[in-house]
Amino acid sequence: MPLLTSHTSHTSHTSHTSHTSHTSHTSHTSHAGGGSSSQEPLVADALLASQVGLGHWELDGMRRPVVAKDLDPAQLRRGRPADGSVGTRAEDRFWEQDALPRAHVCLSELLDLVGFDGSRAEEGRILLRDGRRTLVALTRPDYDQFRRELDAVHAASAERAERATEILAQVVPPVAWWASIVNLRPGRHRHTMEFVDAVLNLVVIFVYRLKHHAGCPRPVEYSPQIQPLIPTPGHDSWPSGHATEAFAAARVLATLAGLPDTGRQSLFRHAARIARNREVAGVHFPVDSLAGCILGDTLARFVIATADPGFTEWGSRSFDPASDLSTLAHSPGADIDLATVPDRLPLRPAGAAPQALGLAWLWAKARAEWPAA
């Protein structure tokens, strides 16, 4: 696919550091000029030969005089005045750019709207900058919680033979899983995938910030008996990045495609299985998946609300394992139905969402790709 391709560097979810390419899953090749191979020495030499042959350069290395063409409004950029001045509308300039610069514009817009508060050692908050409203508040589990769940992680390893291919295939973003539910097609849904990218670009920043703030060890650090199926990523455990991204993408795609949250083949069931696979692989605890589920769904709803003033199904959430696990009827070794967690920890209304112009344009394009929704 043209988008999320560089996210194959998300082999880094075994080394999520190259997730810096998360800002470039929109096609980092465009950095070289629109995805062409013009930077290859053979092509560059061939272009130079063509230019000499066509008289652009003389053989003695001198170039021919440049003759400017007459201004023709039909040949200029969209909406640009006929005199060639830089007077285009911001929307026109946005769409004239490649996907990668658009991704950076969208990420910059979102980071103007939300920030991180780590003033309390046991809690990380994502705040709206307009009045400091809380969007997400996650309380770090204590070490006793992780120790209680260690047996559950070890027991889950019995499922590795059944799930090994899934686990390995889902190290990179599970686009094939999303496509199998909503029939994602590269040509038809390119703006949809670009919007998903915009959400994931924001999500991953706060995943890493929370991981760094909380400093929670991985299962293998508690016991050598865990023996993970895949290399343990080189960053902390809580919250799960895979769970966060899977539920964020599920929320965006379900909203665009007009799909319900429930059902055996819902996007959220698939997101829950992706999160569970990381526990089976031995690299995450169940409480990591829970936090990621809440974080991903809440952030995705917020980004949609910044792009669509008519989207009101967003708000703030908090998660404290000390109290909320009992609400979710969780006990060590027992599976929680992750697909239902967002509904069981309901949103608190947060008023009007701040608006992001670039994301609004992108959302409108994405929605147009789902006429039946």
PLY file of the C-alpha trace (Angstrom):
ply
format ascii 1.0
element vertex 373
property float x
property float y
property float z
element edge 372
property int vertex1
property int vertex2
end_header
0.00 0.00 0.00
1.23 3.53 -0.58
0.65 4.36 3.06
1.91 2.54 6.08
4.59 1.07 3.84
7.50 2.50 5.71
5.72 1.25 8.76
7.26 -2.06 7.82
10.10 -0.55 9.76
7.72 -1.39 12.53
9.60 -4.66 12.63
10.63 -2.22 15.25
7.58 -3.15 17.24
10.30 -5.61 17.93
12.37 -2.46 17.90
9.80 0.27 17.90
12.49 2.93 17.65
12.24 3.03 13.90
8.67 3.97 14.58
9.99 7.44 13.88
8.92 6.34 10.44
5.42 6.47 11.85
5.54 10.04 10.71
6.53 8.69 7.34
4.35 5.71 6.77
2.73 7.99 4.27
5.55 7.09 1.88
8.96 8.23 2.86
10.08 7.82 -0.73
8.29 11.07 -1.34
11.13 12.70 0.60
13.22 11.96 -2.48
10.73 13.64 -4.73
7.41 11.93 -5.09
8.42 8.33 -4.80
10.59 8.09 -7.92
13.97 6.41 -8.10
15.62 9.58 -9.42
18.26 9.44 -6.68
19.76 6.24 -8.04
23.15 6.88 -9.75
22.18 5.06 -12.96
18.99 7.11 -13.38
20.77 10.37 -12.53
23.46 9.65 -15.12
20.85 8.76 -17.71
18.94 11.98 -17.02
22.13 13.98 -17.49
22.80 12.22 -20.79
19.26 13.07 -21.95
19.70 16.71 -20.97
22.94 16.97 -22.93
21.38 15.20 -25.90
18.41 17.56 -25.91
20.54 20.68 -25.65
19.76 21.61 -22.05
23.51 21.53 -21.39
26.32 21.97 -23.90
29.12 19.43 -23.98
31.56 22.02 -22.64
29.48 22.17 -19.45
27.80 25.47 -20.28
24.03 25.66 -20.07
21.74 27.32 -22.55
19.98 30.59 -21.51
16.74 30.04 -19.63
13.61 31.34 -21.34
10.58 31.74 -19.08
7.26 30.56 -20.49
4.37 32.95 -20.71
2.12 32.74 -17.66
-0.87 30.55 -18.29
-3.32 30.26 -15.38
-4.35 26.79 -16.53
-0.79 25.55 -16.05
-0.22 27.13 -12.65
-0.97 25.59 -9.30
-4.60 25.43 -8.28
-5.98 28.76 -7.19
-2.75 30.66 -7.71
-3.13 34.17 -9.13
-2.21 34.58 -12.80
0.67 36.90 -11.92
2.49 34.03 -10.24
2.35 35.49 -6.73
2.22 33.17 -3.71
-1.39 33.81 -2.87
-2.97 30.37 -2.79
-5.39 29.28 -0.12
-4.04 27.06 2.64
-6.31 24.24 1.48
-4.88 24.39 -2.03
-1.32 24.32 -0.74
-2.18 21.38 1.52
-3.32 19.21 -1.38
-0.46 20.23 -3.65
1.99 18.61 -1.25
2.94 14.96 -1.00
1.48 12.73 1.68
4.55 12.96 3.94
4.46 16.77 4.35
0.70 16.54 4.91
1.34 14.00 7.66
3.70 16.39 9.39
1.19 19.23 9.10
-1.51 17.08 10.69
0.78 15.91 13.48
1.84 19.48 14.19
-1.81 20.55 14.39
-2.59 17.82 16.89
0.44 18.56 19.05
-0.76 22.17 19.22
-3.98 20.82 20.77
-2.78 18.20 23.27
0.19 17.71 25.56
1.54 15.35 28.22
1.48 15.86 31.97
3.81 13.65 33.99
3.77 15.71 37.18
2.62 12.67 39.17
5.00 9.71 39.19
2.22 7.14 39.27
0.07 8.71 36.57
0.37 10.02 33.03
-2.18 12.45 31.62
-2.83 13.69 28.11
-4.33 17.16 28.36
-6.07 19.49 25.97
-4.09 22.70 25.86
-7.20 24.88 25.76
-8.03 25.12 29.45
-6.05 22.01 30.44
-8.97 19.57 30.15
-7.93 15.95 30.66
-8.33 13.68 27.65
-6.80 10.48 29.07
-5.47 9.70 32.55
-3.71 6.37 33.03
-2.46 5.19 36.42
0.55 2.92 36.35
0.02 -0.61 37.70
2.12 -1.50 40.72
4.67 -4.28 40.56
2.39 -6.61 42.50
-0.14 -6.34 39.68
2.49 -7.42 37.16
3.60 -10.29 39.38
0.00 -11.47 39.72
-0.35 -11.49 35.94
2.94 -13.30 35.31
1.29 -16.72 35.54
-1.32 -15.59 33.00
1.42 -14.61 30.54
3.16 -17.92 31.07
-0.10 -19.85 30.62
-0.85 -17.96 27.41
2.31 -19.37 25.87
0.35 -22.62 25.37
-1.39 -20.83 22.47
1.83 -20.00 20.63
1.72 -22.94 18.23
-1.76 -21.87 17.10
-0.97 -18.16 16.84
2.68 -18.06 15.79
2.03 -16.99 12.20
-0.37 -14.27 13.36
2.13 -12.99 15.90
4.91 -12.77 13.34
2.71 -11.19 10.67
1.40 -8.59 13.11
4.83 -7.31 14.07
4.20 -4.80 11.26
0.89 -2.88 11.07
-1.91 -5.38 10.43
-3.32 -3.71 7.33
-4.39 -7.08 5.93
-6.62 -7.64 8.96
-8.31 -4.28 8.54
-8.72 -4.88 4.81
-10.33 -8.26 5.44
-13.14 -6.55 7.37
-13.77 -3.31 5.46
-12.32 -4.12 2.02
-9.60 -1.47 2.15
-8.23 -0.84 -1.34
-5.08 1.21 -2.01
-6.47 3.19 -4.92
-9.93 3.80 -3.55
-9.08 4.45 0.11
-5.79 6.34 0.04
-7.14 9.28 2.05
-8.63 6.87 4.57
-5.22 5.32 5.13
-3.67 8.76 5.31
-6.11 9.67 8.09
-5.36 6.42 9.91
-1.69 7.35 9.64
-2.41 10.77 11.14
-4.05 9.11 14.14
-1.24 6.58 14.58
1.39 9.30 14.31
-0.16 10.99 17.35
-0.83 7.77 19.20
2.73 6.51 19.06
4.12 9.73 20.55
2.01 9.35 23.67
2.56 5.59 23.86
6.29 6.15 24.13
5.87 9.07 26.51
3.75 6.95 28.83
6.11 3.98 28.58
9.06 6.18 29.45
7.20 7.89 32.28
5.96 4.65 33.86
9.08 2.53 33.37
7.30 -0.83 33.63
9.46 -3.95 33.00
8.61 -6.58 30.39
7.46 -10.08 31.38
10.85 -11.66 30.61
12.44 -9.27 33.11
10.35 -10.89 35.84
11.14 -14.48 34.91
13.36 -16.34 32.43
10.59 -18.93 32.12
8.59 -16.57 29.90
10.94 -17.14 26.93
9.18 -14.80 24.45
8.39 -16.09 20.98
9.75 -12.90 19.38
12.53 -10.53 20.45
11.41 -8.35 23.34
11.19 -4.71 22.16
13.80 -2.34 23.53
11.38 -0.16 25.48
9.12 -0.54 28.48
5.98 -2.64 28.65
3.03 -0.49 29.72
0.92 0.49 27.82
0.95 -1.86 24.86
1.70 -0.02 21.62
0.12 -2.74 19.50
-3.11 -2.61 21.51
-3.17 1.18 21.33
-2.66 1.29 17.58
-5.06 -1.59 16.86
-7.94 0.01 18.77
-7.19 3.47 17.37
-7.30 2.16 13.79
-10.44 0.14 14.57
-12.23 3.25 15.83
-11.32 5.32 12.76
-12.22 2.62 10.24
-15.44 1.62 12.00
-16.53 5.25 12.04
-15.75 5.79 8.35
-17.25 2.51 7.20
-20.30 2.82 9.46
-19.66 -0.52 11.16
-20.94 -1.51 14.61
-18.54 -2.04 17.50
-19.89 -5.51 18.24
-20.04 -8.82 16.39
-17.62 -11.70 16.06
-15.96 -10.18 12.99
-15.91 -6.57 14.14
-12.78 -4.45 13.87
-12.68 -4.34 17.66
-12.64 -8.13 17.96
-9.67 -8.17 15.63
-7.99 -5.42 17.64
-8.54 -7.43 20.81
-6.97 -10.52 19.24
-3.97 -8.50 18.02
-3.46 -7.24 21.57
-3.90 -10.73 23.01
-1.33 -12.10 20.56
1.30 -9.87 22.15
0.55 -11.47 25.51
0.74 -14.94 23.96
4.10 -13.97 22.45
5.34 -13.20 25.96
6.12 -9.51 25.47
3.12 -7.92 27.23
0.93 -8.29 30.31
-2.89 -8.21 30.12
-2.92 -4.87 31.96
-0.71 -3.45 29.19
-3.36 -4.40 26.63
-6.12 -2.86 28.73
-4.35 0.48 28.98
-3.59 0.43 25.24
-7.20 -0.35 24.38
-8.44 2.64 26.39
-5.70 4.97 25.14
-6.12 4.06 21.45
-9.91 4.32 21.39
-9.98 7.62 23.31
-7.27 9.29 21.22
-8.84 8.15 17.94
-12.21 9.57 18.96
-10.52 12.86 19.84
-8.73 13.13 16.48
-11.99 12.43 14.62
-13.69 15.15 16.68
-10.97 17.68 15.76
-11.69 16.94 12.10
-15.48 16.69 12.27
-17.45 19.08 14.50
-20.48 16.82 14.03
-18.73 13.90 15.73
-19.84 14.04 19.36
-18.93 10.53 20.52
-15.71 11.61 22.19
-14.65 12.63 25.66
-12.20 11.86 28.45
-11.38 8.56 30.13
-9.24 7.37 32.99
-7.95 3.95 33.97
-6.61 2.94 37.37
-5.94 -0.80 37.72
-6.38 -0.61 41.48
-10.08 0.24 41.08
-11.09 -0.35 37.49
-9.98 -3.97 37.23
-12.67 -4.90 39.72
-15.19 -3.03 37.53
-14.05 -5.12 34.60
-14.37 -8.30 36.70
-10.75 -9.15 36.13
-8.84 -11.79 38.02
-5.32 -13.06 37.30
-5.43 -15.68 34.59
-8.88 -14.66 33.37
-9.26 -13.04 29.97
-10.99 -9.69 29.71
-13.09 -9.10 26.62
-10.97 -6.22 25.34
-13.43 -5.45 22.58
-15.99 -4.35 25.19
-13.66 -2.41 27.49
-14.23 1.06 25.96
-17.98 0.72 26.54
-17.51 -0.55 30.10
-15.28 2.42 30.93
-17.55 5.08 29.42
-16.49 8.43 28.07
-17.00 11.55 30.14
-18.28 14.49 28.05
-15.55 17.04 27.43
-17.42 19.80 25.58
-16.53 20.98 22.10
-13.36 19.62 20.55
-10.78 22.07 19.20
-10.62 22.01 15.42
-7.68 21.11 13.14
-7.92 22.46 9.60
-5.64 20.01 7.77
-7.27 17.05 9.47
-10.72 18.39 8.62
-9.82 18.49 4.92
-8.34 15.01 5.10
-11.37 13.65 6.97
-13.72 15.04 4.32
-11.70 13.29 1.60
-11.69 10.05 3.59
-15.43 10.15 4.21
-16.03 10.60 0.48
-14.34 7.22 -0.04
-17.15 5.50 1.93
-20.33 6.65 0.17
-22.43 3.83 1.62
-21.57 4.62 5.25
0 1
1 2
2 3
3 4
4 5
5 6
6 7
7 8
8 9
9 10
10 11
11 12
12 13
13 14
14 15
15 16
16 17
17 18
18 19
19 20
20 21
21 22
22 23
23 24
24 25
25 26
26 27
27 28
28 29
29 30
30 31
31 32
32 33
33 34
34 35
35 36
36 37
37 38
38 39
39 40
40 41
41 42
42 43
43 44
44 45
45 46
46 47
47 48
48 49
49 50
50 51
51 52
52 53
53 54
54 55
55 56
56 57
57 58
58 59
59 60
60 61
61 62
62 63
63 64
64 65
65 66
66 67
67 68
68 69
69 70
70 71
71 72
72 73
73 74
74 75
75 76
76 77
77 78
78 79
79 80
80 81
81 82
82 83
83 84
84 85
85 86
86 87
87 88
88 89
89 90
90 91
91 92
92 93
93 94
94 95
95 96
96 97
97 98
98 99
99 100
100 101
101 102
102 103
103 104
104 105
105 106
106 107
107 108
108 109
109 110
110 111
111 112
112 113
113 114
114 115
115 116
116 117
117 118
118 119
119 120
120 121
121 122
122 123
123 124
124 125
125 126
126 127
127 128
128 129
129 130
130 131
131 132
132 133
133 134
134 135
135 136
136 137
137 138
138 139
139 140
140 141
141 142
142 143
143 144
144 145
145 146
146 147
147 148
148 149
149 150
150 151
151 152
152 153
153 154
154 155
155 156
156 157
157 158
158 159
159 160
160 161
161 162
162 163
163 164
164 165
165 166
166 167
167 168
168 169
169 170
170 171
171 172
172 173
173 174
174 175
175 176
176 177
177 178
178 179
179 180
180 181
181 182
182 183
183 184
184 185
185 186
186 187
187 188
188 189
189 190
190 191
191 192
192 193
193 194
194 195
195 196
196 197
197 198
198 199
199 200
200 201
201 202
202 203
203 204
204 205
205 206
206 207
207 208
208 209
209 210
210 211
211 212
212 213
213 214
214 215
215 216
216 217
217 218
218 219
219 220
220 221
221 222
222 223
223 224
224 225
225 226
226 227
227 228
228 229
229 230
230 231
231 232
232 233
233 234
234 235
235 236
236 237
237 238
238 239
239 240
240 241
241 242
242 243
243 244
244 245
245 246
246 247
247 248
248 249
249 250
250 251
251 252
252 253
253 254
254 255
255 256
256 257
257 258
258 259
259 260
260 261
261 262
262 263
263 264
264 265
265 266
266 267
267 268
268 269
269 270
270 271
271 272
272 273
273 274
274 275
275 276
276 277
277 278
278 279
279 280
280 281
281 282
282 283
283 284
284 285
285 286
286 287
287 288
288 289
289 290
290 291
291 292
292 293
293 294
294 295
295 296
296 297
297 298
298 299
299 300
300 301
301 302
302 303
303 304
304 305
305 306
306 307
307 308
308 309
309 310
310 311
311 312
312 313
313 314
314 315
315 316
316 317
317 318
318 319
319 320
320 321
321 322
322 323
323 324
324 325
325 326
326 327
327 328
328 329
329 330
330 331
331 332
332 333
333 334
334 335
335 336
336 337
337 338
338 339
339 340
340 341
341 342
342 343
343 344
344 345
345 346
346 347
347 348
348 349
349 350
350 351
351 352
352 353
353 354
354 355
355 356
356 357
357 358
358 359
359 360
360 361
361 362
362 363
363 364
364 365
365 366
366 367
367 368
368 369
369 370
370 371
371 372
